[in-house]
Amino acid sequence: MTSFRPLAVTGGITAALLLAALYFYFDPAGSVWFPKCPFLVITGLQCPGCGSQRAIHALLHGDITTAWHTNALFILELPLILLLFLVWGLRHRYPSLRRLLSARPFILTLLTLIVLWTIVRNIVHI
């Protein structure tokens, strides 16, 4: 019987590499292939994720300044996102870190930061 986990990890890495190539070769700002934010289209306001696709494109080209200007919160949270994937993959090896990252206070703090970011970026037009 084969394990599902190696297949899932391999599939995840393959999907990530394909997405990275897609974001490297195509600019989401000028391409019809990338989805537009429905919240922005309907309300004219930026959601917490607005600019993330352009930030990924800029980061893949080494343009940290542009990435920062398109979505600073995404850039700040990118190490956390990578850590969450790592902890998910190694959840049995680091159970205390997994518990910390899934604890209610941590999640509520993160949610509060995301809500504040959304409000501030629409008031200041970041």
Secondary structure, 3 states (H helix, E strand, C coil): CCCHHHHHHHHHHHHHHHHHHHHHHCCCCCCCCCCCCHHHHHHCCCCCCCCHHHHHHHHHCCCHHHHHHHCHHHHHHHHHHHHHHHHHHCCCCCHHHHHHHCCHHHHHHHHHHHHHHHHHHHHHCC
